[in-house]
């Protein structure tokens, strides 16, 4: 019988999904492949569902139950942060649901502007590097491919007039303001680098997760604040305990260890600071929609200006403060 994941960390890229997976793997009941899998995104991109072969699924099985996974574990955890990019992989939720209909999904989200900056800087670092893939294995046979793709991306960005993060944010803003009536996730790439799709759309978490929930029940999804993971310590441990309870595991069986993630603020220049400010303006409504959908206030902290503005038009309840007005006709709790 082919293995199926019990839980999948579906993203978002750059928000701490891989770090959370490493922490969860310390629990004795959790087994996890040594590396991110990305099976339903990378393997089936642009391939019809009829092309899913037994051989491909067998390869997926081997990745899940490789030599480094625990045979006595009750949770098979897959890490595939690319799964939260529905603009690239619109069929992915349906394919995953068909293979593992009862899987529990974990989505780690963070400030989308900071996420875009981290991704941009990682791509730049990879394009400049000539020997090793950042965060990867030195034995990765596809390493030359990743380097060449990063260099090609840098060339295409230059052709699109993007020379730094500030100009990237300006280019993204120009695309977002264009008279395109299609939903943002359905907008086609009209630049050589596809910078809007690559850097901006992954941060529209509410829209991405809405696509996921067309195939999965709400109780199968847990959204985790990546900011608590980045801050480490007691906040990170509280988030890990919440995830373990969601997976029906006992948090008391988790090792009593300090959790620290080497995440830090990524802006180091005036251009990057300007880029962050411009992207935060573009993301502020999307962040508020996410806060409303998941009934948690932390996404509002990613856009402090809009949080202050929304607070002026809010109803104060016993537990939370929720914005009214023009957002409410578009937003309801999942």
C-alpha positions as CSV (number, residue, x, y, z in Angstrom):
1,X,0.0,0.0,0.0
2,X,1.3,3.4,-0.9
3,X,2.0,5.8,2.0
4,X,-0.1,8.9,2.5
5,X,0.8,11.9,4.6
6,X,-1.1,12.5,7.8
7,X,-0.3,16.2,7.7
8,X,1.3,18.6,5.2
9,X,3.0,21.9,5.9
10,X,1.8,23.7,2.8
11,X,3.6,27.0,3.2
12,X,4.2,29.8,2.9
13,X,7.7,29.9,1.5
14,X,10.0,32.0,3.7
15,X,7.6,32.1,6.7
16,X,9.1,29.3,8.8
17,X,7.3,26.2,7.5
18,X,10.5,24.2,7.2
19,X,11.7,25.3,10.7
20,X,8.4,24.4,12.2
21,X,8.6,21.0,10.5
22,X,12.1,20.4,12.1
23,X,10.8,21.3,15.5
24,X,7.7,19.0,15.1
25,X,10.0,16.1,14.1
26,X,11.4,16.2,17.6
27,X,8.2,14.7,18.9
28,X,8.5,10.9,19.1
29,X,5.2,10.4,17.2
30,X,6.2,12.4,14.2
31,X,8.1,11.1,11.1
32,X,9.2,13.4,8.4
33,X,11.3,13.1,5.2
34,X,14.7,14.6,5.4
35,X,14.0,17.3,2.8
36,X,10.9,19.2,1.5
37,X,8.9,17.0,-1.0
38,X,7.0,19.4,-3.3
39,X,5.5,16.3,-5.1
40,X,2.2,17.7,-6.2
41,X,3.6,21.1,-7.3
42,X,6.9,20.3,-9.1
43,X,6.0,17.0,-10.6
44,X,2.5,17.8,-11.9
45,X,2.9,21.4,-13.0
46,X,1.0,21.7,-16.3
47,X,0.3,17.9,-16.3
48,X,-3.3,16.7,-16.7
49,X,-4.7,14.6,-13.8
50,X,-4.9,11.6,-16.2
51,X,-1.1,11.6,-16.4
52,X,-0.7,10.7,-12.7
53,X,1.1,7.4,-12.9
54,X,1.6,4.6,-10.4
55,X,5.4,5.0,-10.9
56,X,5.2,8.7,-9.9
57,X,3.1,7.9,-6.8
58,X,5.5,5.1,-6.0
59,X,8.3,7.7,-6.0
60,X,6.2,9.9,-3.7
61,X,5.8,6.9,-1.4
62,X,9.5,6.4,-1.3
63,X,10.1,10.0,-0.4
64,X,7.7,9.8,2.5
65,X,8.9,6.5,4.0
66,X,12.7,6.8,3.3
67,X,15.4,5.5,5.6
68,X,15.3,8.5,7.9
69,X,11.6,8.3,8.9
70,X,10.5,6.5,12.1
71,X,8.6,3.3,11.6
72,X,6.6,3.6,14.8
73,X,5.4,7.2,14.2
74,X,1.7,7.9,14.1
75,X,2.1,11.1,12.1
76,X,3.7,11.2,8.6
77,X,4.5,14.9,8.2
78,X,5.3,16.3,4.7
79,X,6.9,19.7,4.2
80,X,6.0,21.3,0.8
81,X,5.9,25.1,1.1
82,X,5.2,25.5,-2.6
83,X,1.7,24.0,-2.1
84,X,0.4,27.4,-1.1
85,X,1.0,29.0,-4.5
86,X,-2.3,28.4,-6.2
87,X,-1.6,30.9,-8.9
88,X,1.1,28.5,-10.2
89,X,-0.7,25.2,-9.3
90,X,-4.5,25.7,-9.5
91,X,-5.2,22.0,-9.6
92,X,-3.0,21.1,-6.6
93,X,-5.7,21.1,-3.9
94,X,-7.8,18.7,-6.0
95,X,-4.9,16.4,-6.7
96,X,-3.8,16.3,-3.0
97,X,-7.4,15.8,-1.8
98,X,-7.9,12.9,-4.2
99,X,-4.8,11.2,-2.9
100,X,-5.1,12.1,0.8
101,X,-8.6,13.4,1.5
102,X,-8.3,13.3,5.3
103,X,-4.9,15.0,5.6
104,X,-4.4,17.9,8.0
105,X,-2.9,21.0,6.6
106,X,-0.7,23.5,8.3
107,X,-0.1,27.0,6.8
108,X,2.6,29.2,8.4
109,X,2.1,32.8,7.3
110,X,4.1,36.0,8.0
111,X,4.4,39.6,6.9
112,X,4.1,39.2,3.1
113,X,6.2,42.2,2.3
114,X,9.1,40.8,4.5
115,X,8.5,37.4,2.9
116,X,8.9,38.9,-0.6
117,X,12.2,40.6,0.5
118,X,13.6,37.4,1.9
119,X,12.8,35.6,-1.3
120,X,14.3,38.3,-3.5
121,X,17.5,38.3,-1.5
122,X,17.7,34.5,-1.5
123,X,17.3,34.5,-5.3
124,X,20.0,37.2,-5.6
125,X,22.3,35.1,-3.4
126,X,21.7,32.0,-5.3
127,X,22.4,33.8,-8.6
128,X,25.8,35.1,-7.4
129,X,26.8,31.8,-5.8
130,X,28.8,29.5,-8.0
131,X,29.1,26.3,-5.9
132,X,26.4,25.7,-3.4
133,X,22.6,26.1,-3.2
134,X,21.6,28.1,-0.2
135,X,20.0,25.8,2.4
136,X,20.5,22.8,0.2
137,X,22.7,19.7,0.1
138,X,26.1,19.8,-1.5
139,X,25.3,16.5,-3.1
140,X,22.1,17.8,-4.8
141,X,22.6,16.7,-8.4
142,X,20.2,19.4,-9.6
143,X,22.3,22.2,-8.0
144,X,23.6,23.5,-11.4
145,X,20.0,23.8,-12.6
146,X,19.0,25.9,-9.6
147,X,22.0,28.2,-10.1
148,X,21.3,28.7,-13.8
149,X,17.6,29.4,-13.2
150,X,18.5,32.0,-10.6
151,X,20.9,33.6,-13.0
152,X,18.3,33.6,-15.8
153,X,15.8,35.2,-13.3
154,X,18.3,37.9,-12.5
155,X,18.7,38.6,-16.3
156,X,15.0,38.7,-16.8
157,X,14.5,41.1,-13.9
158,X,17.1,43.4,-15.3
159,X,15.3,43.3,-18.7
160,X,12.1,44.3,-16.8
161,X,13.9,47.3,-15.2
162,X,14.2,45.7,-11.8
163,X,17.7,46.4,-10.3
164,X,16.9,46.2,-6.6
165,X,14.1,45.5,-4.2
166,X,12.8,49.1,-4.4
167,X,12.4,48.9,-8.1
168,X,10.8,45.4,-7.8
169,X,8.1,46.9,-5.5
170,X,7.5,49.7,-7.9
171,X,7.1,47.2,-10.8
172,X,4.7,45.1,-8.7
173,X,2.7,48.2,-7.9
174,X,2.4,49.1,-11.5
175,X,1.1,45.7,-12.4
176,X,-1.4,45.7,-9.5
177,X,-2.7,49.1,-10.6
178,X,-3.2,48.0,-14.3
179,X,-6.8,47.8,-15.6
180,X,-7.1,44.0,-15.4
181,X,-10.5,42.9,-14.2
182,X,-9.4,39.3,-13.6
183,X,-8.9,38.2,-10.0
184,X,-5.3,38.7,-8.9
185,X,-4.5,35.0,-8.8
186,X,-5.6,34.6,-12.4
187,X,-3.6,37.4,-13.9
188,X,-1.3,36.2,-16.6
189,X,2.4,37.0,-16.6
190,X,3.2,39.9,-18.9
191,X,6.9,40.4,-18.0
192,X,10.0,38.4,-18.8
193,X,10.6,37.7,-15.1
194,X,6.9,37.2,-14.0
195,X,7.9,39.3,-10.9
196,X,4.2,39.9,-9.9
197,X,3.4,36.2,-9.8
198,X,6.7,35.2,-8.3
199,X,7.1,37.7,-5.5
200,X,3.7,39.4,-4.8
201,X,1.0,36.8,-5.3
202,X,2.4,34.2,-2.8
203,X,1.6,36.8,-0.1
204,X,-2.1,36.9,-0.8
205,X,-2.7,34.2,1.8
206,X,-6.4,34.7,2.2
207,X,-7.0,34.1,-1.5
208,X,-4.6,31.2,-1.7
209,X,-6.2,29.5,1.3
210,X,-9.7,30.0,0.0
211,X,-8.7,27.9,-3.0
212,X,-7.4,25.2,-0.7
213,X,-10.6,25.2,1.3
214,X,-12.6,24.4,-1.8
215,X,-11.3,20.9,-1.6
216,X,-10.8,20.5,2.2
217,X,-12.9,21.1,5.3
218,X,-12.2,24.1,7.5
219,X,-11.3,21.8,10.4
220,X,-8.5,20.3,8.3
221,X,-6.6,23.6,8.2
222,X,-4.6,25.4,10.9
223,X,-3.1,28.8,10.2
224,X,0.1,29.5,12.2
225,X,1.6,32.9,12.9
226,X,5.1,32.7,11.6
227,X,6.0,35.7,13.7
228,X,5.8,33.7,16.9
229,X,8.2,31.1,15.4
230,X,10.7,33.9,14.5
231,X,10.6,35.3,18.0
232,X,11.4,31.9,19.5
233,X,11.2,31.0,23.2
234,X,7.9,30.7,24.9
235,X,5.9,32.1,22.0
236,X,7.3,29.6,19.6
237,X,6.7,26.8,22.1
238,X,3.1,27.9,22.5
239,X,2.6,27.7,18.7
240,X,4.2,24.3,18.6
241,X,1.9,23.0,21.3
242,X,-1.1,24.4,19.4
243,X,0.0,22.5,16.3
244,X,0.6,19.3,18.3
245,X,-2.9,19.5,19.7
246,X,-4.3,20.0,16.2
247,X,-2.5,16.8,15.2
248,X,-4.0,15.0,18.2
249,X,-0.6,14.6,19.8
250,X,0.4,15.2,23.4
251,X,2.5,18.4,23.8
252,X,3.9,17.0,27.0
253,X,5.8,14.4,25.0
254,X,7.7,17.2,23.1
255,X,11.3,17.6,24.4
256,X,11.8,20.5,26.9
257,X,14.2,22.4,24.6
258,X,14.6,26.0,23.7
259,X,13.2,26.9,20.3
260,X,15.2,29.5,18.4
261,X,15.0,30.3,14.7
262,X,17.7,32.4,13.1
263,X,15.2,34.7,11.5
264,X,15.7,38.5,11.6
265,X,14.6,41.7,10.0
266,X,15.9,41.6,6.4
267,X,15.9,45.2,5.2
268,X,19.4,46.6,5.1
269,X,19.1,49.7,2.8
270,X,16.9,52.6,2.1
271,X,15.8,51.0,-1.2
272,X,14.7,47.9,0.7
273,X,12.9,50.0,3.3
274,X,11.0,51.9,0.6
275,X,10.1,48.6,-1.1
276,X,8.7,47.2,2.1
277,X,6.6,50.3,2.7
278,X,5.2,50.2,-0.8
279,X,4.4,46.5,-0.7
280,X,2.7,46.9,2.8
281,X,0.4,49.4,1.3
282,X,-0.5,46.9,-1.5
283,X,-1.0,44.1,1.0
284,X,-3.0,45.9,3.7
285,X,-6.5,45.0,2.6
286,X,-5.4,41.4,1.9
287,X,-4.0,41.2,5.5
288,X,-7.2,42.5,6.9
289,X,-9.2,40.0,5.0
290,X,-7.0,37.2,6.3
291,X,-7.5,38.5,9.9
292,X,-11.3,38.4,9.4
293,X,-11.3,34.9,7.8
294,X,-9.2,33.2,10.5
295,X,-10.6,35.3,13.3
296,X,-7.2,36.3,14.6
297,X,-5.7,39.8,14.8
298,X,-2.0,39.2,14.1
299,X,-2.2,39.8,10.3
300,X,-3.2,43.4,11.1
301,X,0.2,44.0,12.7
302,X,1.8,43.5,9.3
303,X,0.3,46.8,8.1
304,X,0.3,49.1,11.2
305,X,-1.2,52.1,9.3
306,X,-4.3,50.1,8.2
307,X,-4.7,48.6,11.6
308,X,-5.0,52.0,13.1
309,X,-7.4,53.1,10.4
310,X,-9.6,50.0,10.8
311,X,-9.7,50.4,14.6
312,X,-11.6,53.7,14.1
313,X,-14.5,51.8,12.5
314,X,-14.5,48.7,14.6
315,X,-16.9,47.1,17.1
316,X,-15.2,46.1,20.3
317,X,-16.3,42.6,21.5
318,X,-15.2,40.7,24.6
319,X,-12.4,38.8,22.8
320,X,-11.5,40.6,19.6
321,X,-11.8,43.9,17.7
322,X,-13.1,43.4,14.2
323,X,-13.3,45.9,11.3
324,X,-16.6,46.9,9.7
325,X,-17.2,48.9,6.6
326,X,-16.2,48.1,3.1
327,X,-14.3,44.9,3.9
328,X,-17.2,43.1,5.6
329,X,-19.2,42.4,2.5
330,X,-16.2,40.5,1.1
331,X,-15.1,38.8,4.3
332,X,-16.5,36.1,6.6
333,X,-14.9,33.6,8.9
334,X,-14.1,30.3,7.1
